[in-house]
């Protein structure tokens, strides 16, 4: 007859043996590769998926992935993903707060661009690609600020009823050369910047970048912090690029639209680099804000660039469909074709190349048919993140050119009322000064000879 002591002893021995041999089974099992090969992916839903209730099918997919993926993750001994339902749409916990690579971020930018971002094993991605409701799955890619002297990157796959008040002019004497240039048709400069007195009032310009030092005095309190979508990043500009860009948009001294509000949306690191998934999460956050904004006078500036990336371009399109104006940098790959890069290749964006003080296209700037207009982008002085040590700094890049256009869009909205993004893009192109750029022939075919103009 077996005693309880014998049973307990055998259980103890079995437990010890199991603890010794289990690691060998785990290390030799397929789940090891699952753990070691996890990468970040963007999953986009198929809008043409045949169903009388597409949203319900998306919800069914969310329920399926929660069950399937949580089970998958538990089996592979990784961190479990927790999801919850919010406003009839599934969102990850903290989906609009600081990102965590151990979470799934669900995004919904308009009605036609929905999906989610998360870290998955290649084996699981194969399963996702077989789902009817999934349009495609793509691996996350890198993005960075669009400054001069970028290394060349190998190509991957390819009216609201605002009253028209204050039609006067605001004049700034001894203005920076770049502001001086965009308010007159021809050289020489007259050292004066004249712009509509409305100054971008009541217009919100979201700057997806490295953040903004909202305490820089050039902003006069009109710079506010929005959100941070990059994992582990702090809620301040620890690089300076975003502050500089925001200063060109709305700074008292250095800005085009001197009364506009700039909102920091941090998606890039302290080195100016980041992932497209964080940028898309930033656009998702802005879309939600825009939907709840009664005025809906929204501009987004993206002074960043990366290889052609379809989800990024689709996110830009989705923002435009919501009535959001998106201004982007053409990129700085030394006379390369902007159509090979994102978000510069997004047709719905206003894509901006850079010029210098002599009306030459800057040597670092991209060109080509995807560039809608050029603006000053070389040796541009603007606000900086180190207020006490260096409140102003000079920088060059299409990163500096794009915010000039974002500022002009804000001016036009406040002065004449809002338009659709397509109409605004055409207005910027129609207003531009034609034929003054001196070296267009050096750039890709169909590069426009058009310089930004404020009227």
GIQUINOR-V936273 format. One record per helix or strand of 3 or more residues. SS is the DSSP state (h for helix, s for strand). FROM is the first residue (numbers start at 1). TO is the last residue. If there is no record, write none. Layout:
SS | FROM | TO
SS | FROM | TO
This chain:
h | 4 | 28
h | 31 | 36
s | 39 | 45
h | 54 | 75
s | 83 | 86
s | 89 | 92
s | 105 | 108
s | 114 | 120
h | 122 | 129
s | 134 | 139
s | 142 | 145
s | 169 | 173
h | 177 | 182
s | 192 | 196
s | 204 | 209
h | 217 | 219
s | 223 | 228
h | 241 | 250
s | 261 | 266
s | 273 | 275
h | 276 | 291
s | 298 | 302
s | 304 | 307
h | 310 | 321
s | 325 | 329
h | 338 | 340
s | 350 | 355
s | 373 | 376
s | 380 | 386
h | 387 | 390
s | 391 | 395
h | 398 | 416
h | 421 | 431
h | 440 | 442
